[in-house]
C-alpha cells in the first residue's frame, strides 16, 4: 500500500508566548522569549483517533511510523527508521506485591533499536531534517540521545557531531562513535556541554539539531501515549511515573493524551481521562522538583549523581513539565543515589529487568508516591523503562 504525500498542515508555535514560525525554516528558539517551539496543527482532522486506528490496521510502516497520520512529515520517502516503537507493556507482579500495588506495569522502552526511548524522538527529528534538506547536524547528549542520534544519522546518511559530558559512560561513548559520528567529550556541567555544541554549530555553519528544543522530538515521544491508549482499552490509566531531565517523554505523553482527547471521532461513550503524570528527579539535580515545591534553585546546586540521564540543571522545557504536572494533577519528587541503586538491583532480581540508573530513579520515586498515598493499591500505574542497563554500568557492584 502506498502512502501519499501530505499537504502542509502544521507550523511551529512558541511553547511559551504562542508566536507562530515557518516550519520550513528549521527549528530555533523564539526570537521574543527564547522558549523552544512546539508543533501546531492547522488541520485538527488529521489527528482523528479513529483514523489513527485505521492507519495501525493498514500497517503502512512498522512500529511508530504506522502512526503516519498523526506525525509532522509531508513525504514518506524522507522517513529515517529502524522499526522503533510498538514496545510491550509487562506486568510487574513481584515489585507490585512489595509496594502493595495490584496493577503495576512497565512499558519497555529500552527495547527500541538503540536501547532507549530516545529513538522515538530521533526518528521524527532526523526524518524532518532530511525533509528540510539538512545533511550535517550537531547534537549534545548525556549519552542515550547521542547514541540514538548517531545511529539514525548513519541510517539516513547524515553527518553527525555529538557533544557529550567527559564523564559519560564508556558504553554510551563507544556506541556513539561506533556508528561513525564525531564525538566531542566536554568538561563541565551538562549545560556546559550543550553550550559547546551550540557554539560549535555556529562557528562551523552547521545545524544544531538539539533533542532538548526540537518539537519534532516531542512529536516522536507522544506516540507512547497513543500506544498506551490502544493497550489500556476502555480502562483509564491512573498514573504514569517518569524520570525527568529535559522532560521530552513526559511532555510528549501529555501532548499525545491531549490529542486523543481532542480527536473528534473518539468514542464519545468513553471519555478520555488523563493519567496523573509524575516527575522523578535526583537529589543531585532537581530543578523541576524545586520549582514545584516553591524552593529556590540554581544550577550551582548540581552535584554528582549516578543517574546521568536526568542531570540537567536548566531544562529548556522545564516550564512545560511544570504545566504538565499542574494540568494532570501530578507531582514531583526527588530521590537519592542510594535508592536509585537499590531499585536498579531490585528490578533485576525480582522482575528480570536490567535497567540503567535513570530508569531505576522512576521506581524509587514510585515508592515515595505509594508511601504518601498519592498512588493507591488498585490504581492502574505505568512506568516507562527508558534505558537498558548495559548502557551505564560504571556504578554497578556485581560482587
C-alpha positions as a Markdown table, in Angstrom:
| # | Residue | x | y | z |
|---|---|---|---|---|
| 1 | Unk | 0.0 | 0.0 | 0.0 |
| 2 | Unk | 1.4 | 3.4 | -0.9 |
| 3 | Unk | 1.3 | 6.3 | 1.5 |
| 4 | Unk | 0.9 | 9.6 | -0.3 |
| 5 | Unk | 2.4 | 13.0 | 0.4 |
| 6 | Unk | 0.5 | 15.3 | 2.8 |
| 7 | Unk | -0.4 | 18.9 | 2.3 |
| 8 | Unk | 1.2 | 21.4 | 4.6 |
| 9 | Unk | -0.8 | 21.2 | 7.8 |
| 10 | Unk | 1.4 | 22.4 | 10.6 |
| 11 | Unk | 3.6 | 25.2 | 11.7 |
| 12 | Unk | 5.9 | 25.9 | 14.7 |
| 13 | Unk | 4.5 | 27.8 | 17.6 |
| 14 | Unk | 6.4 | 29.1 | 20.6 |
| 15 | Unk | 5.7 | 26.9 | 23.6 |
| 16 | Unk | 5.5 | 30.0 | 25.8 |
| 17 | Unk | 4.3 | 33.1 | 24.0 |
| 18 | Unk | 2.5 | 31.4 | 21.1 |
| 19 | Unk | 4.1 | 33.2 | 18.2 |
| 20 | Unk | 4.0 | 31.2 | 15.0 |
| 21 | Unk | 7.1 | 30.4 | 13.0 |
| 22 | Unk | 7.5 | 29.0 | 9.5 |
| 23 | Unk | 8.4 | 25.3 | 9.9 |
| 24 | Unk | 10.2 | 25.3 | 6.5 |
| 25 | Unk | 13.0 | 27.4 | 8.0 |
| 26 | Unk | 14.0 | 24.8 | 10.5 |
| 27 | Unk | 13.9 | 24.9 | 14.3 |
| 28 | Unk | 15.1 | 27.8 | 16.5 |
| 29 | Unk | 14.2 | 29.4 | 19.8 |
| 30 | Unk | 11.6 | 32.1 | 19.9 |
| 31 | Unk | 13.1 | 35.4 | 19.0 |
| 32 | Unk | 11.0 | 37.1 | 21.7 |
| 33 | Unk | 11.0 | 34.9 | 24.7 |
| 34 | Unk | 13.8 | 32.3 | 23.8 |
| 35 | Unk | 11.5 | 29.4 | 24.5 |
| 36 | Unk | 11.6 | 26.2 | 22.3 |
| 37 | Unk | 8.8 | 25.7 | 19.7 |
| 38 | Unk | 6.0 | 23.2 | 19.5 |
| 39 | Unk | 4.2 | 21.7 | 16.6 |
| 40 | Unk | 0.9 | 23.5 | 15.9 |
| 41 | Unk | -1.6 | 21.6 | 13.7 |
| 42 | Unk | -3.8 | 23.6 | 11.4 |
| 43 | Unk | -5.9 | 20.6 | 10.4 |
| 44 | Unk | -7.3 | 19.0 | 13.6 |
| 45 | Unk | -9.0 | 16.3 | 11.5 |
| 46 | Unk | -5.5 | 14.9 | 10.8 |
| 47 | Unk | -5.4 | 13.9 | 14.5 |
| 48 | Unk | -8.5 | 11.9 | 14.4 |
| 49 | Unk | -8.0 | 8.9 | 16.7 |
| 50 | Unk | -10.3 | 6.7 | 14.7 |
| 51 | Unk | -8.2 | 7.4 | 11.6 |
| 52 | Unk | -5.1 | 6.6 | 13.7 |
| 53 | Unk | -6.5 | 3.2 | 14.5 |
| 54 | Unk | -7.3 | 2.6 | 10.8 |
| 55 | Unk | -3.7 | 3.5 | 10.0 |
| 56 | Unk | -2.5 | 1.0 | 12.6 |
| 57 | Unk | -4.5 | -1.7 | 10.9 |
| 58 | Unk | -3.3 | -0.7 | 7.4 |
| 59 | Unk | 0.3 | -1.1 | 8.7 |
| 60 | Unk | 1.9 | 1.3 | 6.3 |
| 61 | Unk | 5.1 | 1.2 | 8.3 |
| 62 | Unk | 6.2 | -1.0 | 11.2 |
| 63 | Unk | 6.1 | 0.5 | 14.8 |
| 64 | Unk | 6.0 | 4.2 | 15.3 |
| 65 | Unk | 5.5 | 5.2 | 11.7 |
| 66 | Unk | 2.3 | 3.2 | 11.5 |
| 67 | Unk | 1.0 | 6.5 | 13.1 |
| 68 | Unk | 1.9 | 8.4 | 9.9 |
| 69 | Unk | -1.3 | 10.5 | 10.0 |
| 70 | Unk | -0.5 | 12.0 | 13.4 |
| 71 | Unk | 3.1 | 12.9 | 12.7 |
| 72 | Unk | 4.5 | 16.1 | 11.1 |
| 73 | Unk | 6.1 | 14.8 | 8.0 |
| 74 | Unk | 4.9 | 15.5 | 4.4 |
| 75 | Unk | 6.8 | 12.9 | 2.3 |
| 76 | Unk | 7.2 | 9.3 | 3.5 |
| 77 | Unk | 10.3 | 9.0 | 1.3 |
| 78 | Unk | 12.1 | 11.1 | 4.0 |
| 79 | Unk | 11.4 | 8.7 | 6.8 |
| 80 | Unk | 14.6 | 7.5 | 8.7 |
| 81 | Unk | 13.5 | 4.5 | 10.7 |
| 82 | Unk | 14.9 | 1.4 | 12.4 |
| 83 | Unk | 11.5 | 0.0 | 13.4 |
| 84 | Unk | 11.2 | 1.9 | 16.6 |
| 85 | Unk | 8.0 | 2.0 | 18.7 |
| 86 | Unk | 5.4 | -0.7 | 19.5 |
| 87 | Unk | 7.2 | -1.6 | 22.8 |
| 88 | Unk | 5.4 | -4.0 | 25.1 |
| 89 | Unk | 3.8 | -3.4 | 28.5 |
| 90 | Unk | 4.6 | -6.1 | 31.0 |
| 91 | Unk | 3.0 | -6.6 | 34.5 |
| 92 | Unk | 5.3 | -6.2 | 37.5 |
| 93 | Unk | 3.6 | -8.6 | 39.9 |
| 94 | Unk | 6.7 | -9.2 | 42.2 |
| 95 | Unk | 7.6 | -5.5 | 42.6 |
| 96 | Unk | 3.9 | -4.7 | 42.8 |
| 97 | Unk | 3.5 | -7.1 | 45.7 |
| 98 | Unk | 6.4 | -5.4 | 47.5 |
| 99 | Unk | 4.8 | -2.0 | 47.1 |
| 100 | Unk | 1.2 | -3.1 | 47.7 |
| 101 | Unk | 0.1 | -2.4 | 44.2 |
| 102 | Unk | -2.2 | -4.7 | 42.3 |
| 103 | Unk | -1.9 | -3.2 | 38.8 |
| 104 | Unk | 1.7 | -2.1 | 38.1 |
| 105 | Unk | 3.1 | -2.2 | 34.6 |
| 106 | Unk | 6.3 | -1.3 | 32.8 |
| 107 | Unk | 6.4 | -0.2 | 29.2 |
| 108 | Unk | 9.7 | -1.5 | 27.9 |
| 109 | Unk | 11.1 | 1.5 | 26.1 |
| 110 | Unk | 14.6 | 0.1 | 26.3 |
| 111 | Unk | 13.6 | -2.4 | 23.6 |
| 112 | Unk | 13.8 | 0.4 | 21.0 |
| 113 | Unk | 16.7 | -0.1 | 18.5 |
| 114 | Unk | 19.5 | 1.7 | 20.3 |
| 115 | Unk | 18.3 | 0.7 | 23.8 |
| 116 | Unk | 16.3 | 3.8 | 24.9 |
| 117 | Unk | 13.1 | 5.7 | 24.3 |
| 118 | Unk | 15.1 | 8.4 | 22.6 |
| 119 | Unk | 14.7 | 6.5 | 19.3 |
| 120 | Unk | 11.1 | 7.7 | 19.1 |
| 121 | Unk | 12.1 | 11.3 | 19.1 |
| 122 | Unk | 15.1 | 10.8 | 16.9 |
| 123 | Unk | 13.3 | 9.1 | 14.1 |
| 124 | Unk | 10.9 | 12.0 | 13.7 |
| 125 | Unk | 13.6 | 14.7 | 14.3 |
| 126 | Unk | 16.0 | 13.3 | 11.7 |
| 127 | Unk | 13.3 | 12.5 | 9.2 |
| 128 | Unk | 12.3 | 16.1 | 9.4 |
| 129 | Unk | 15.9 | 17.1 | 8.9 |
| 130 | Unk | 16.0 | 15.1 | 5.7 |
| 131 | Unk | 12.8 | 16.8 | 4.6 |
| 132 | Unk | 14.4 | 20.2 | 5.2 |
| 133 | Unk | 17.4 | 19.1 | 3.1 |
| 134 | Unk | 19.9 | 19.2 | 6.0 |
| 135 | Unk | 22.9 | 17.0 | 5.8 |
| 136 | Unk | 25.3 | 18.0 | 8.6 |
| 137 | Unk | 24.0 | 18.1 | 12.2 |
| 138 | Unk | 25.2 | 18.8 | 15.7 |
| 139 | Unk | 23.7 | 17.3 | 18.9 |
| 140 | Unk | 24.5 | 17.3 | 22.6 |
| 141 | Unk | 23.6 | 14.5 | 25.0 |
| 142 | Unk | 24.3 | 12.8 | 28.3 |
| 143 | Unk | 24.6 | 9.6 | 26.2 |
| 144 | Unk | 21.3 | 8.0 | 25.1 |
| 145 | Unk | 20.1 | 10.7 | 22.8 |
| 146 | Unk | 23.6 | 10.9 | 21.3 |
| 147 | Unk | 23.6 | 7.2 | 20.7 |
| 148 | Unk | 20.2 | 7.4 | 19.0 |
| 149 | Unk | 21.2 | 10.5 | 17.0 |
| 150 | Unk | 24.4 | 8.8 | 15.7 |
| 151 | Unk | 22.6 | 5.6 | 14.8 |
| 152 | Unk | 19.8 | 7.3 | 12.9 |
| 153 | Unk | 22.2 | 9.7 | 11.2 |
| 154 | Unk | 24.1 | 6.7 | 9.9 |
| 155 | Unk | 20.8 | 5.2 | 8.7 |
| 156 | Unk | 19.9 | 8.4 | 6.9 |
| 157 | Unk | 23.4 | 9.0 | 5.6 |
| 158 | Unk | 23.7 | 12.3 | 7.5 |
| 159 | Unk | 26.9 | 13.7 | 9.1 |
| 160 | Unk | 26.7 | 13.8 | 12.8 |
| 161 | Unk | 28.7 | 15.6 | 15.5 |
| 162 | Unk | 27.8 | 14.7 | 19.1 |
| 163 | Unk | 28.9 | 16.6 | 22.3 |
| 164 | Unk | 28.8 | 14.5 | 25.5 |
| 165 | Unk | 30.0 | 15.0 | 29.1 |
| 166 | Unk | 33.6 | 13.9 | 29.6 |
| 167 | Unk | 32.3 | 11.6 | 32.3 |
| 168 | Unk | 29.7 | 9.9 | 30.2 |
| 169 | Unk | 29.6 | 6.1 | 30.5 |
| 170 | Unk | 32.1 | 4.4 | 28.2 |
| 171 | Unk | 29.4 | 2.2 | 26.8 |
| 172 | Unk | 27.5 | 5.2 | 25.5 |
| 173 | Unk | 30.6 | 6.9 | 24.2 |
| 174 | Unk | 31.5 | 3.7 | 22.4 |
| 175 | Unk | 28.1 | 3.3 | 20.9 |
| 176 | Unk | 28.0 | 6.8 | 19.5 |
| 177 | Unk | 31.5 | 6.6 | 17.9 |
| 178 | Unk | 30.9 | 3.1 | 16.5 |
| 179 | Unk | 28.0 | 4.5 | 14.4 |
| 180 | Unk | 30.6 | 6.8 | 12.8 |
| 181 | Unk | 29.7 | 10.1 | 14.5 |
| 182 | Unk | 32.3 | 12.6 | 15.5 |
| 183 | Unk | 32.3 | 12.6 | 19.4 |
| 184 | Unk | 33.4 | 15.6 | 21.5 |
| 185 | Unk | 33.8 | 14.8 | 25.2 |
| 186 | Unk | 33.3 | 18.1 | 27.0 |
| 187 | Unk | 34.2 | 19.2 | 30.6 |
| 188 | Unk | 31.9 | 21.0 | 32.9 |
| 189 | Unk | 28.2 | 20.6 | 33.6 |
| 190 | Unk | 25.5 | 19.1 | 31.3 |
| 191 | Unk | 24.6 | 22.7 | 30.4 |
| 192 | Unk | 28.2 | 23.5 | 29.5 |
| 193 | Unk | 28.1 | 20.5 | 27.1 |
| 194 | Unk | 25.0 | 22.0 | 25.4 |
| 195 | Unk | 26.6 | 25.4 | 25.0 |
| 196 | Unk | 29.7 | 23.9 | 23.5 |
| 197 | Unk | 27.5 | 22.2 | 20.9 |
| 198 | Unk | 25.7 | 25.4 | 20.1 |
| 199 | Unk | 29.0 | 27.3 | 19.7 |
| 200 | Unk | 30.5 | 24.6 | 17.5 |
| 201 | Unk | 27.5 | 24.6 | 15.2 |
| 202 | Unk | 27.5 | 28.4 | 14.9 |
| 203 | Unk | 31.3 | 28.6 | 14.3 |
| 204 | Unk | 31.2 | 25.9 | 11.5 |
| 205 | Unk | 27.9 | 26.8 | 9.8 |
| 206 | Unk | 26.2 | 23.5 | 10.9 |
| 207 | Unk | 22.7 | 22.8 | 12.0 |
| 208 | Unk | 22.2 | 22.4 | 15.8 |
| 209 | Unk | 19.6 | 19.6 | 15.9 |
| 210 | Unk | 19.0 | 19.5 | 19.7 |
| 211 | Unk | 16.6 | 17.0 | 21.0 |
| 212 | Unk | 16.2 | 19.3 | 24.0 |
| 213 | Unk | 14.5 | 22.0 | 22.0 |
| 214 | Unk | 13.2 | 20.2 | 18.9 |
| 215 | Unk | 9.4 | 20.0 | 18.6 |
| 216 | Unk | 9.9 | 17.0 | 16.2 |
| 217 | Unk | 11.5 | 15.1 | 19.0 |
| 218 | Unk | 8.4 | 15.7 | 21.2 |
| 219 | Unk | 6.2 | 14.5 | 18.3 |
| 220 | Unk | 8.0 | 11.2 | 18.4 |
| 221 | Unk | 7.7 | 10.7 | 22.1 |
| 222 | Unk | 4.0 | 11.5 | 22.1 |
| 223 | Unk | 3.4 | 8.1 | 20.3 |
| 224 | Unk | 3.9 | 6.4 | 23.7 |
| 225 | Unk | 0.5 | 7.9 | 24.7 |
| 226 | Unk | -1.2 | 6.7 | 21.5 |
| 227 | Unk | 0.2 | 3.2 | 22.1 |
| 228 | Unk | -1.0 | 3.2 | 25.7 |
| 229 | Unk | -4.5 | 4.3 | 24.8 |
| 230 | Unk | -4.7 | 1.3 | 22.5 |
| 231 | Unk | -3.2 | -1.0 | 25.1 |
| 232 | Unk | -5.4 | 0.0 | 28.0 |
| 233 | Unk | -8.7 | -0.1 | 26.0 |
| 234 | Unk | -11.7 | 1.2 | 28.0 |
| 235 | Unk | -9.8 | 1.3 | 31.3 |
| 236 | Unk | -8.2 | 4.6 | 32.0 |
| 237 | Unk | -4.6 | 4.7 | 33.2 |
| 238 | Unk | -4.5 | 6.3 | 36.7 |
| 239 | Unk | -0.8 | 7.2 | 37.0 |
| 240 | Unk | 2.5 | 7.3 | 35.0 |
| 241 | Unk | 5.9 | 7.9 | 36.5 |
| 242 | Unk | 8.8 | 9.4 | 34.6 |
| 243 | Unk | 12.4 | 10.1 | 35.2 |
| 244 | Unk | 12.8 | 13.7 | 34.2 |
| 245 | Unk | 15.8 | 15.6 | 32.9 |
| 246 | Unk | 14.8 | 17.7 | 29.9 |
| 247 | Unk | 11.3 | 16.2 | 30.1 |
| 248 | Unk | 10.8 | 15.2 | 26.5 |
| 249 | Unk | 8.9 | 11.9 | 27.4 |
| 250 | Unk | 6.5 | 13.3 | 30.0 |
| 251 | Unk | 5.8 | 16.3 | 27.7 |
| 252 | Unk | 5.3 | 14.1 | 24.7 |
| 253 | Unk | 2.9 | 11.8 | 26.6 |
| 254 | Unk | 0.9 | 14.8 | 27.8 |
| 255 | Unk | 0.7 | 16.1 | 24.2 |
| 256 | Unk | -0.4 | 12.6 | 22.9 |
| 257 | Unk | -3.1 | 12.2 | 25.5 |
| 258 | Unk | -4.4 | 15.7 | 24.7 |
| 259 | Unk | -4.5 | 14.9 | 21.0 |
| 260 | Unk | -6.5 | 11.8 | 21.6 |
| 261 | Unk | -8.9 | 13.6 | 23.9 |
| 262 | Unk | -9.4 | 16.3 | 21.3 |
| 263 | Unk | -10.0 | 13.9 | 18.4 |
| 264 | Unk | -13.4 | 14.4 | 17.0 |
| 265 | Unk | -14.4 | 10.8 | 16.4 |
| 266 | Unk | -13.0 | 9.2 | 19.5 |
| 267 | Unk | -15.6 | 7.0 | 21.3 |
| 268 | Unk | -17.9 | 9.6 | 23.0 |
| 269 | Unk | -19.3 | 6.9 | 25.3 |
| 270 | Unk | -15.9 | 6.5 | 26.9 |
| 271 | Unk | -14.5 | 10.0 | 27.6 |
| 272 | Unk | -10.7 | 10.2 | 27.7 |
| 273 | Unk | -9.3 | 10.9 | 31.1 |
| 274 | Unk | -5.7 | 11.9 | 31.6 |
| 275 | Unk | -3.5 | 9.8 | 33.8 |
| 276 | Unk | -1.7 | 11.7 | 36.5 |
| 277 | Unk | 1.8 | 12.3 | 35.3 |
| 278 | Unk | 4.6 | 12.3 | 37.9 |
| 279 | Unk | 8.1 | 13.6 | 37.5 |
| 280 | Unk | 11.1 | 12.0 | 39.4 |
| 281 | Unk | 14.5 | 13.7 | 39.7 |
| 282 | Unk | 17.7 | 13.1 | 41.6 |
| 283 | Unk | 18.6 | 14.8 | 44.8 |
| 284 | Unk | 21.8 | 15.7 | 42.9 |
| 285 | Unk | 19.9 | 17.7 | 40.3 |
| 286 | Unk | 16.3 | 18.6 | 40.9 |
| 287 | Unk | 15.2 | 21.9 | 39.2 |
| 288 | Unk | 11.7 | 20.7 | 38.4 |
| 289 | Unk | 11.1 | 19.4 | 42.0 |
| 290 | Unk | 12.5 | 22.6 | 43.5 |
| 291 | Unk | 10.2 | 24.8 | 41.4 |
| 292 | Unk | 7.2 | 22.5 | 42.0 |
| 293 | Unk | 7.8 | 22.8 | 45.8 |
| 294 | Unk | 8.4 | 26.6 | 45.5 |
| 295 | Unk | 12.0 | 26.3 | 46.8 |
| 296 | Unk | 15.0 | 28.2 | 45.3 |
| 297 | Unk | 17.0 | 26.5 | 42.5 |
| 298 | Unk | 20.3 | 27.5 | 40.9 |
| 299 | Unk | 22.4 | 25.5 | 38.6 |
| 300 | Unk | 25.3 | 25.8 | 41.0 |
| 301 | Unk | 23.4 | 23.3 | 43.2 |
| 302 | Unk | 24.1 | 20.5 | 40.8 |
| 303 | Unk | 26.3 | 17.8 | 42.3 |
| 304 | Unk | 27.5 | 14.4 | 41.1 |
| 305 | Unk | 24.8 | 11.7 | 40.7 |
| 306 | Unk | 24.6 | 8.2 | 39.2 |
| 307 | Unk | 21.5 | 8.9 | 37.0 |
| 308 | Unk | 23.2 | 10.8 | 34.2 |
| 309 | Unk | 20.1 | 11.0 | 32.0 |
| 310 | Unk | 18.3 | 13.3 | 34.5 |
| 311 | Unk | 21.3 | 15.5 | 35.4 |
| 312 | Unk | 20.0 | 18.6 | 33.6 |
| 313 | Unk | 20.3 | 21.8 | 35.6 |
| 314 | Unk | 18.5 | 24.2 | 33.3 |
| 315 | Unk | 15.9 | 22.2 | 31.2 |
| 316 | Unk | 14.8 | 24.3 | 28.3 |
| 317 | Unk | 11.3 | 22.9 | 28.6 |
| 318 | Unk | 11.1 | 22.9 | 32.4 |
| 319 | Unk | 8.2 | 25.3 | 32.4 |
| 320 | Unk | 6.3 | 22.8 | 30.3 |
| 321 | Unk | 7.0 | 20.0 | 32.7 |
| 322 | Unk | 5.5 | 22.1 | 35.5 |
| 323 | Unk | 2.5 | 22.8 | 33.3 |
| 324 | Unk | 2.1 | 19.0 | 32.7 |
| 325 | Unk | 2.1 | 18.3 | 36.4 |
| 326 | Unk | -0.5 | 21.0 | 37.1 |
| 327 | Unk | -2.8 | 20.0 | 34.2 |
| 328 | Unk | -2.8 | 16.3 | 35.1 |
| 329 | Unk | -2.8 | 16.8 | 38.9 |
| 330 | Unk | 0.6 | 15.1 | 39.0 |
| 331 | Unk | 3.5 | 15.6 | 41.4 |
| 332 | Unk | 7.3 | 15.8 | 41.5 |
| 333 | Unk | 9.7 | 14.0 | 43.9 |
| 334 | Unk | 13.4 | 13.6 | 44.1 |
| 335 | Unk | 15.3 | 10.5 | 45.2 |
| 336 | Unk | 18.8 | 9.6 | 46.4 |
| 337 | Unk | 21.5 | 7.7 | 44.6 |
| 338 | Unk | 21.3 | 5.0 | 47.2 |
| 339 | Unk | 17.6 | 4.4 | 46.5 |
| 340 | Unk | 18.2 | 4.5 | 42.7 |
| 341 | Unk | 20.9 | 1.8 | 43.1 |
| 342 | Unk | 18.6 | -0.3 | 45.3 |
| 343 | Unk | 15.8 | -0.2 | 42.8 |
| 344 | Unk | 18.1 | -1.0 | 39.9 |
| 345 | Unk | 19.1 | -4.1 | 41.8 |
| 346 | Unk | 15.5 | -5.0 | 42.8 |
| 347 | Unk | 14.2 | -4.7 | 39.2 |
| 348 | Unk | 16.9 | -7.2 | 38.1 |
| 349 | Unk | 16.4 | -9.6 | 40.9 |
| 350 | Unk | 12.6 | -9.5 | 41.2 |
| 351 | Unk | 11.5 | -8.9 | 37.6 |
| 352 | Unk | 14.4 | -9.8 | 35.4 |
| 353 | Unk | 14.7 | -6.2 | 34.1 |
| 354 | Unk | 18.2 | -4.8 | 33.7 |
| 355 | Unk | 17.7 | -1.0 | 33.6 |
| 356 | Unk | 20.1 | 1.9 | 33.7 |
| 357 | Unk | 20.1 | 4.2 | 36.8 |
| 358 | Unk | 18.0 | 6.8 | 35.2 |
| 359 | Unk | 15.2 | 4.3 | 34.7 |
| 360 | Unk | 15.5 | 3.0 | 38.2 |
| 361 | Unk | 15.0 | 6.5 | 39.6 |
| 362 | Unk | 11.4 | 6.3 | 38.4 |
| 363 | Unk | 10.8 | 3.3 | 40.7 |
| 364 | Unk | 12.5 | 5.0 | 43.6 |
| 365 | Unk | 10.0 | 7.8 | 43.1 |
| 366 | Unk | 7.1 | 5.4 | 42.8 |
| 367 | Unk | 8.0 | 4.1 | 46.2 |
| 368 | Unk | 7.6 | 7.6 | 47.6 |
| 369 | Unk | 4.3 | 8.2 | 45.9 |
| 370 | Unk | 2.9 | 4.9 | 47.3 |
| 371 | Unk | 4.2 | 5.8 | 50.8 |
| 372 | Unk | 2.5 | 9.2 | 50.8 |
| 373 | Unk | -0.7 | 7.6 | 49.3 |
| 374 | Unk | -0.6 | 9.5 | 46.1 |
| 375 | Unk | -0.9 | 6.1 | 44.4 |
| 376 | Unk | -3.4 | 3.6 | 45.8 |
| 377 | Unk | -3.4 | -0.2 | 45.8 |
| 378 | Unk | -5.8 | -0.7 | 42.9 |
| 379 | Unk | -4.6 | 2.1 | 40.6 |
| 380 | Unk | -3.5 | 1.2 | 37.1 |
| 381 | Unk | 0.1 | 2.5 | 37.1 |
| 382 | Unk | 2.5 | 2.5 | 34.2 |
| 383 | Unk | 6.3 | 3.2 | 34.4 |
| 384 | Unk | 8.2 | 3.6 | 31.1 |
| 385 | Unk | 11.6 | 1.9 | 31.4 |
| 386 | Unk | 13.6 | 4.4 | 29.4 |
| 387 | Unk | 17.0 | 2.8 | 29.0 |
| 388 | Unk | 18.8 | -0.6 | 29.1 |
| 389 | Unk | 21.2 | -1.4 | 31.9 |
| 390 | Unk | 24.2 | -2.2 | 29.8 |
| 391 | Unk | 24.3 | 1.5 | 28.7 |
| 392 | Unk | 25.6 | 2.6 | 32.1 |
| 393 | Unk | 27.4 | 0.0 | 34.3 |
| 394 | Unk | 30.1 | 2.1 | 35.9 |
| 395 | Unk | 28.3 | 2.2 | 39.3 |
| 396 | Unk | 27.3 | -1.4 | 39.4 |
| 397 | Unk | 28.5 | -3.7 | 42.2 |
| 398 | Unk | 28.4 | -7.3 | 41.0 |
| 399 | Unk | 30.2 | -8.7 | 43.9 |
